[in-house]
Amino acid sequence: MQKIEEITPAISSAVLELVRQERMKSVSVREWKFRLMGYGYRVMDTDHGEVIANLRQQEICAIPADLLH
C-alpha cells in the first residue's frame, strides 16, 4: 500500500469505492469498521460528522449516510 501524502479527489473516490464494497460484504457496522482497519483506514467521528481517515488520523472523505446503517 502506498503512503498518501496529499488527499486528491481521485484518492477520495477510490477509498470511498473500497469503503462501499467492504460495507456490502459486512454483516454489521462493527464488522465493517474492523475490515477497514485491515486496509489501514478507520471511521473517525469529528465535529463535522463521521469521516474515513487513515490510521494516522488524516481525513480522506466523508461517509455517506447510507453506509452507516
C-alpha positions as CSV (number, residue, x, y, z in Angstrom):
1,M,0.0,0.0,0.0
2,Q,1.4,3.4,-0.9
3,K,1.7,6.2,1.6
4,I,-0.8,9.0,1.0
5,E,0.8,12.5,1.2
6,E,-2.0,14.6,-0.2
7,I,-5.7,13.7,-0.5
8,T,-6.9,14.3,-4.0
9,P,-10.4,13.7,-5.4
10,A,-9.2,10.6,-7.2
11,I,-7.9,9.1,-4.0
12,S,-11.1,10.1,-2.1
13,S,-13.3,8.4,-4.7
14,A,-11.1,5.2,-4.8
15,V,-11.2,5.0,-1.0
16,L,-14.9,5.6,-1.0
17,E,-15.4,2.7,-3.5
18,L,-13.4,0.4,-1.3
19,V,-15.5,1.5,1.7
20,R,-18.7,0.8,-0.2
21,Q,-17.5,-2.7,-1.3
22,E,-16.4,-3.6,2.2
23,R,-19.8,-2.4,3.7
24,M,-21.7,-4.6,1.3
25,K,-19.6,-7.6,2.4
26,S,-20.1,-6.9,6.2
27,V,-23.0,-8.1,8.3
28,S,-22.7,-5.2,10.8
29,V,-21.2,-1.7,11.1
30,R,-18.8,-3.1,13.7
31,E,-17.5,-5.8,11.3
32,W,-17.2,-3.1,8.5
33,K,-15.1,-0.9,10.7
34,F,-12.9,-3.9,11.6
35,R,-12.5,-4.8,8.0
36,L,-11.5,-1.2,7.1
37,M,-8.7,-1.3,9.7
38,G,-7.2,-4.2,7.8
39,Y,-6.8,-1.8,4.9
40,G,-5.3,0.9,7.0
41,Y,-8.5,3.0,7.3
42,R,-10.8,3.9,10.2
43,V,-14.1,5.6,10.8
44,M,-13.4,8.8,12.8
45,D,-16.1,10.9,14.5
46,T,-15.4,14.6,14.0
47,D,-17.3,17.8,14.8
48,H,-18.4,17.8,11.1
49,G,-19.6,14.2,11.0
50,E,-18.1,10.8,10.5
51,V,-15.3,10.5,8.0
52,I,-12.9,7.9,6.7
53,A,-9.4,8.5,7.9
54,N,-6.1,6.7,7.6
55,L,-4.7,5.2,10.8
56,R,-2.6,8.4,11.2
57,Q,-5.9,10.2,11.5
58,Q,-5.6,12.1,8.2
59,E,-9.1,12.6,7.0
60,I,-9.8,11.3,3.5
61,C,-13.6,11.7,2.8
62,A,-17.0,12.0,4.5
63,I,-19.0,8.8,4.9
64,P,-22.4,8.8,3.1
65,A,-25.2,8.2,5.5
66,D,-26.5,5.1,3.7
67,L,-23.3,3.2,4.7
68,L,-23.7,3.8,8.4
69,H,-26.8,1.5,8.8
